[in-house]
Amino acid sequence: MVSTPAVVIAAPASGSGKTTLATGLIGALRRAGHSVAPFKVGPDYIDPGYHGLAAGRPGRNLDPVLVGVERVLPLYRHGTRGCDIAVVEGVMGLFDGRIDEHQGQSVAEGSTAQVAALLGAPVVLVVDARGHSQSLAALLHGFATYDSEIRLGGVILNRVGSERHEQVLRAACDRVGLPVLGALPRMAELAVPSRHLGLIPAVEHGGAARSAVDAMIELVAAHVDLAAIARLAGARVSGPSWDPVAELRAPVAGAPVVTDPAAGTWEPGAHGVQRTADGPVIAMAGGAAFTFGYAEHRELLAAAGAQVAVFDPLHDDLPTGTAGVVLPGGFPEEHAAELSANDRLLDALRAAAHAGMPVHAECAGLLYLTRSLDGHRMAGVVDAAAEFGPRLTLGYRDAVALTDSALWTAGQRVRGHEFHRTRLISAAAADPAWAWRAPDGEAIREGAVIHRVHASYLHTHPAGNPVSIAGFVAAAADYAALRADV
């Protein structure tokens, strides 16, 4: 099978304009007649929302840390199905990735460079031109020669000050043999509002996000050589496409087994998950307060037989027939008053959790299950209060499950990611969900397992942990069967 060609949009450092360029390029290529597959390197949930608006299809992530190196190429094939080109936005600087003091290789795990090398795709380097002149040639020479597996295909100059400035920068690029694929002027009006965790998600930003994306597309279409980008694109991706059904059929050691053929439940175990009847309804929170998630999550739930029903906790009730609830990440602290006002949902969720309904809550979901968030009443499933904190908590974690739950078996090792600026206070004792060791050596115990509720700050990628999805759907089917017998 021929690989869908790709270009990887990278930069020397964060803040260079990758998201503007990548989003605008996705939309401009689409307007030029291409079917574009959008990707983001790393665990970022926000940028893919803007990519999705530009592409007209879901933005996806490629994260070797969370899904494993072996899944990156299958996930790429899956995400590029039906497309003739892919645009992959990098993370931080080109060679920046997971910080590991024991790692000796030049390309960091989870970096844009690692993903570009795996894909065999050319890199387009976006350079913030402010403050650069002839010395740009030295910077480009360093990036072009640092690692032989990374091929720089060209440069896009961003925030160029004048025609004279552009001439000097183009001459610098010529000195190192890198073509200039575009030069964008300084356009402060394109700035998209941000907050403590980065850009405001596209879902929250509404019509303003659509307007911002349209402006990015117009800017890129006017100042970037789209035909040259399309000619440059390439990839060396072999092997099968990621298949959620096949993932669930793979042998899984230690998976929980739930057996009740009359109730139409599932048997995740040595032979994966096989459908015996209509699956349980899994309610997945969405809307402005719960925007962090991966497209593969719904696909795996559906492949396991679940009927996925998306609801908005700001104003909806639990969907009819709900047998399990997924509360993903997001910004509940920005919508705490509205969430608190939906008393009926808070009461229903608390009662369902106490009755044994499986609930999977990550970060925003954890906050929603506490007694209160910044003084606003929440569901009260987790006996803790939450508040906006003084500092950002950010980074990958190598975690071990401490307590059996609907998703994990005690002792399972999982890679996850923390990304929040809230904290729990006045927390009562509970069975912890995870343990890991902080960079300074401190032993951390985090999260809570209560009944069949698993609540934690840790974000995991379902494609990297299909056994957790199998177990969750099995637990939901078991709960549905028990309720049917009442």
C-alpha positions in Angstrom: 0.0 0.0 0.0 1.3 3.4 -1.0 1.9 5.8 2.0 -0.1 9.0 2.2 2.6 11.7 1.9 3.1 14.1 4.7 4.9 17.3 5.7 5.9 17.8 9.4 5.6 21.4 10.6 8.3 22.0 13.2 10.2 25.0 14.7 13.4 25.7 16.6 11.4 26.5 19.7 7.9 26.9 21.1 6.0 30.1 20.3 7.3 30.3 16.7 3.9 30.0 15.1 3.5 26.3 14.3 -0.2 26.1 15.1 -1.0 29.1 12.9 1.0 27.7 10.1 -0.2 24.1 10.4 -3.9 25.1 10.8 -3.7 27.5 7.9 -1.8 25.0 5.7 -4.4 22.3 6.4 -7.2 24.6 5.4 -5.4 26.1 2.4 -4.6 22.7 1.0 -8.2 21.6 1.5 -9.4 24.7 -0.4 -7.0 23.8 -3.1 -8.7 20.4 -3.6 -6.8 18.1 -1.3 -8.2 15.7 1.3 -6.0 16.6 4.3 -5.3 14.4 7.3 -4.4 16.5 10.3 -2.1 15.3 13.1 -0.4 16.8 16.2 2.7 15.3 17.8 2.4 14.7 21.6 -0.4 14.7 24.1 -1.9 18.1 23.1 -5.7 18.2 23.0 -6.2 21.8 22.0 -4.4 22.3 18.7 -6.2 19.3 17.1 -9.5 21.1 17.6 -8.3 23.9 15.3 -6.9 21.4 12.9 -10.2 19.7 12.7 -12.0 22.9 11.9 -9.6 23.5 9.0 -9.6 19.9 7.7 -13.3 19.0 8.1 -12.3 15.8 9.8 -11.0 14.9 13.3 -7.5 16.1 14.3 -5.5 13.2 15.7 -2.4 12.8 17.8 0.9 10.8 17.2 2.5 10.3 20.6 5.2 7.5 20.8 5.3 8.0 24.6 1.7 7.3 25.3 0.8 4.7 22.6 4.2 3.1 22.0 6.5 3.5 19.0 5.0 0.4 17.4 1.6 2.0 17.1 2.6 5.4 15.5 2.7 4.1 11.9 -0.6 2.1 12.2 -2.3 5.1 13.8 -1.0 7.3 10.9 -2.4 4.9 8.3 -5.7 4.8 10.2 -5.9 8.6 10.3 -4.9 9.2 6.7 -7.5 6.8 5.2 -9.2 8.5 2.3 -6.7 11.4 2.3 -4.0 12.4 -0.3 -1.8 14.4 2.0 -1.2 14.8 5.8 0.0 17.8 7.8 1.7 16.9 11.1 2.2 19.7 13.6 5.1 19.2 15.9 5.5 19.9 19.6 7.9 22.5 21.2 11.2 22.6 19.3 12.1 20.0 16.6 14.3 17.9 18.9 12.5 18.6 22.2 10.6 15.7 23.8 10.4 13.8 27.1 13.1 14.8 29.5 14.9 11.6 30.6 18.2 11.9 32.3 19.0 8.3 31.4 18.3 8.8 27.7 21.5 9.0 25.6 20.2 9.3 22.0 20.2 12.7 20.3 16.5 12.5 19.4 14.3 12.7 22.5 11.4 10.3 23.0 8.1 11.8 21.9 9.8 14.6 20.0 8.8 15.9 16.6 12.1 14.6 15.2 11.3 11.1 16.4 7.9 11.1 14.7 9.3 12.6 11.5 11.9 9.9 11.4 9.4 7.2 12.0 7.2 8.5 9.2 10.1 9.2 6.8 8.5 12.6 6.2 10.2 15.9 5.4 10.3 18.7 8.0 9.3 22.3 7.2 10.9 24.5 9.8 8.9 27.5 10.9 11.1 30.3 12.1 10.0 33.3 14.1 11.9 36.0 12.1 11.7 38.6 14.7 15.3 39.4 15.8 16.9 37.3 13.0 19.2 38.5 10.3 22.2 36.9 8.6 22.8 34.7 11.6 19.7 32.7 10.6 22.0 30.7 8.3 23.9 29.3 11.3 20.8 28.3 13.1 19.4 26.5 10.0 22.8 24.8 9.4 22.6 23.4 12.9 19.1 22.1 12.6 19.8 20.6 9.1 22.9 18.7 10.2 22.2 17.8 13.8 20.7 14.4 13.0 21.1 12.6 9.6 17.7 10.9 9.9 15.8 14.2 9.9 15.4 15.8 6.4 14.7 19.5 6.4 12.7 20.2 3.2 12.4 23.9 3.5 11.7 27.0 5.7 8.7 29.2 6.3 9.6 32.6 7.6 7.0 33.9 10.1 6.4 37.4 11.4 8.6 39.1 8.8 9.0 42.8 9.4 9.5 44.3 5.9 10.5 43.5 2.4 14.1 44.3 3.2 14.0 41.9 6.2 12.6 39.2 4.0 15.4 39.6 1.4 18.1 39.3 4.1 16.4 36.1 5.5 16.0 34.5 2.1 19.7 35.1 1.5 20.5 33.4 4.8 18.4 30.4 3.7 20.1 30.2 0.4 23.5 30.0 2.1 22.6 26.7 3.6 20.7 25.4 0.6 17.2 25.4 2.2 14.3 26.7 0.0 11.9 29.3 1.4 8.4 27.9 1.1 6.7 31.0 2.4 7.1 34.3 4.2 4.4 35.6 6.5 4.1 39.2 7.7 3.5 40.1 11.3 -0.3 39.8 11.8 -1.1 40.4 15.5 -4.8 40.3 14.8 -4.5 36.5 14.2 -3.7 35.8 17.8 -6.2 33.4 19.3 -7.1 34.0 23.0 -5.2 31.8 25.4 -5.3 31.0 29.1 -3.2 29.1 31.6 -3.0 25.8 29.6 -2.5 27.4 26.2 -5.0 28.3 23.5 -8.7 28.4 24.3 -10.2 25.2 22.8 -12.0 25.7 19.5 -15.3 24.3 21.0 -15.3 27.0 23.7 -14.2 29.8 21.3 -17.1 29.0 19.0 -17.6 31.4 16.1 -14.4 33.3 17.0 -12.4 30.1 16.5 -13.9 29.6 13.1 -13.1 33.2 12.2 -9.5 32.8 13.5 -9.1 29.6 11.4 -10.4 31.3 8.3 -7.9 34.1 8.8 -5.1 31.6 9.2 -6.1 29.9 6.0 -6.2 33.2 4.1 -2.8 34.2 5.4 -1.2 30.9 4.5 -2.9 30.7 1.1 -1.5 34.2 0.3 2.0 33.8 1.5 3.0 30.0 1.2 3.8 28.1 -1.9 1.1 25.3 -1.6 2.2 23.6 -4.8 5.8 23.4 -3.5 4.5 22.0 -0.1 2.5 19.3 -2.0 5.5 18.3 -4.1 7.7 18.1 -1.0 5.4 15.9 0.9 6.4 12.2 1.3 6.4 9.3 3.8 7.8 5.8 4.1 5.1 4.1 6.1 4.6 0.3 5.7 2.5 -2.2 7.6 -1.2 -2.5 8.5 -3.5 0.3 9.5 -4.6 0.6 13.2 -7.8 -1.4 13.7 -9.7 -0.9 17.0 -11.4 -4.3 16.6 -8.1 -6.1 16.1 -6.7 -4.3 19.1 -9.5 -5.6 21.3 -9.0 -9.1 20.0 -5.4 -9.2 20.9 -4.5 -11.4 23.8 -4.5 -9.5 27.0 -3.0 -11.0 30.2 -4.9 -10.3 33.4 -7.9 -8.7 31.8 -11.1 -8.8 33.9 -13.7 -11.3 32.7 -17.4 -10.7 33.0 -19.7 -13.5 31.8 -23.5 -13.2 31.4 -24.6 -14.3 27.9 -28.3 -13.6 28.7 -27.5 -10.0 29.4 -25.4 -9.6 26.3 -22.2 -8.7 28.1 -18.6 -9.1 26.9 -15.7 -11.3 27.8 -12.4 -9.4 27.6 -9.6 -11.8 28.2 -7.4 -14.1 26.3 -9.6 -13.9 23.2 -10.4 -10.2 23.4 -14.0 -8.9 23.2 -16.7 -10.5 21.2 -20.2 -9.1 20.8 -23.2 -11.2 22.0 -26.0 -8.6 21.9 -26.6 -4.9 21.8 -23.8 -3.3 23.9 -24.2 -0.9 26.9 -24.7 2.8 26.6 -21.6 4.7 27.5 -22.3 8.4 28.1 -19.3 10.6 27.2 -19.1 14.1 28.4 -18.5 16.8 25.8 -19.3 20.5 25.3 -17.3 23.5 26.4 -16.1 22.1 29.7 -14.9 18.7 28.6 -12.9 19.2 25.4 -9.9 17.0 25.9 -10.0 13.6 24.3 -8.8 11.3 21.5 -10.8 10.2 18.5 -9.6 6.7 19.1 -11.4 6.6 22.4 -14.8 6.6 20.9 -13.7 4.2 18.2 -12.4 1.7 20.7 -15.6 2.0 22.8 -17.7 1.4 19.7 -15.5 -1.5 18.6 -16.0 -3.1 22.0 -19.7 -2.9 21.3 -20.7 0.1 23.3 -23.2 2.6 22.2 -21.5 6.0 22.7 -23.8 8.9 23.6 -22.2 12.3 23.9 -23.8 14.7 26.4 -23.0 18.2 27.7 -22.9 18.4 31.5 -23.5 22.2 31.3 -27.2 21.5 30.5 -28.0 17.9 29.6 -29.2 14.9 31.7 -27.6 11.5 31.5 -28.6 9.8 28.3 -31.3 7.3 28.5 -30.1 3.8 29.4 -26.6 5.0 30.5 -24.6 2.1 31.9 -21.2 3.8 32.1 -19.8 7.4 32.1 -16.6 8.8 30.6 -15.7 12.3 31.9 -12.6 13.4 29.9 -10.3 16.4 30.5 -11.1 20.0 29.8 -11.6 23.3 31.6 -14.4 22.8 34.2 -12.8 25.6 36.3 -13.9 28.0 33.5 -17.5 26.8 33.7 -17.9 25.8 37.4 -21.0 28.0 38.0 -22.8 26.5 35.0 -21.8 23.0 35.9 -22.9 23.5 39.5 -26.3 24.8 38.3 -27.2 21.5 36.6 -28.3 20.0 39.9 -30.3 17.1 38.3 -27.2 15.8 36.5 -25.0 16.1 39.6 -27.5 14.2 41.7 -28.0 11.5 39.0 -24.3 11.0 38.6 -23.7 10.7 42.3 -26.5 8.2 42.7 -25.3 6.1 39.8 -21.7 6.0 41.0 -22.9 4.9 44.5 -25.0 2.2 42.8 -22.0 0.8 41.1 -22.1 2.4 37.6 -18.5 2.4 36.2 -17.2 6.0 35.7 -13.9 6.9 34.1 -12.9 10.4 35.0 -9.6 12.1 33.9 -8.5 15.5 35.1 -11.6 17.7 34.4 -13.6 14.6 35.2 -11.9 14.2 38.6 -12.7 17.9 39.4 -16.3 17.4 38.4 -16.6 14.4 40.8 -15.3 16.4 43.8 -17.4 18.1 46.5 -16.7 21.5 45.1 -14.6 23.4 42.6 -13.5 26.9 43.5 -16.5 27.0 45.9 -19.1 25.7 43.5 -20.9 22.5 44.3 -19.9 19.5 42.2 -21.1 15.8 42.2 -19.6 14.8 45.6 -18.5 11.3 44.5 -14.8 12.0 45.5 -14.5 13.4 49.0 -12.3 16.3 48.2 -12.5 20.0 47.3 -10.7 21.4 44.3 -9.3 24.9 43.5 -7.3 26.7 40.9 -3.7 26.4 42.0 -0.6 28.6 41.9 1.4 26.6 39.4 1.1 24.4 36.4 1.6 20.6 36.7 2.9 19.2 33.4 4.7 16.1 32.2 4.7 12.4 31.3 4.3 9.9 34.2 5.3 6.2 34.4 2.5 5.1 36.7 1.5 1.8 38.4 -2.1 1.1 39.2 -2.6 0.6 42.9 -6.2 -0.5 43.1 -8.3 -2.8 41.0 -10.9 -0.9 39.0 -13.2 -1.2 36.0 -10.3 -0.2 33.8 -7.1 -1.4 35.5 -5.8 -4.3 37.5 -3.5 -3.4 40.5 0.1 -3.7 39.4 -0.5 -2.7 35.7 2.1 -0.2 34.4 0.8 2.7 32.3 2.3 5.8 30.7 0.2 8.9 31.2 0.4 12.7 31.1 -0.5 15.4 33.6 -1.6 18.8 32.4 -3.4 21.0 35.0 -3.3 24.0 37.2 -5.8 22.9 39.8 -5.3 21.0 42.9 -7.2 19.0 45.5 -7.6 20.2 49.0 -9.3 18.8 52.1 -9.2 15.4 50.5 -10.4 12.4 52.6 -8.6 9.1 52.5 -9.5 6.9 49.5 -8.0 3.9 47.7 -5.5 5.6 45.4 -5.6 5.1 41.7 -1.9 5.5 40.8 1.6 5.7 42.1 4.7 7.1 40.4 8.0 8.7 41.2 8.4 12.4 40.6 11.6 13.7 38.9 12.9 14.7 42.3 12.4 11.2 43.6 9.3 11.8 45.6 6.8 8.9 45.7 3.4 10.2 44.5 0.1 8.5 45.1 -2.7 10.1 43.1 -6.4 9.7 42.2 -9.1 7.6 43.8 -11.0 4.4 43.1 -14.4 4.4 44.7 -16.9 1.7 43.9 -16.4 1.4 40.1 -15.3 5.0 39.8 -11.7 5.6 38.6 -10.9 9.3 39.0 -7.4 10.8 38.4 -5.5 13.7 37.1 -3.6 11.4 34.8 -4.5 11.4 31.1 -4.0 8.1 29.3 -4.3 7.3 25.6 -6.9 4.6 24.9 -5.0 3.3 21.8 -2.0 2.6 24.0 -4.2 0.8 26.6 -7.0 -1.1 24.8 -7.4 -3.5 27.7 -8.7 -0.6 29.8 -11.5 0.0 27.3 -12.4 -3.7 27.1 -12.6 -3.8 30.9 -14.7 -0.7 31.1 -17.2 -1.8 28.5 -17.4 -5.2 30.3 -18.1 -3.5 33.6 -20.8 -1.3 32.0 -22.5 -4.3 30.4 -22.4 -6.0 33.8 -24.0 -3.0 35.4 -26.7 -2.8 32.7 -27.5 -6.5 33.3 -27.8 -6.0 37.1 -30.0 -3.0 36.7 -32.2 -4.9 34.3 -32.8 -7.6 36.9 -33.9 -5.1 39.6 
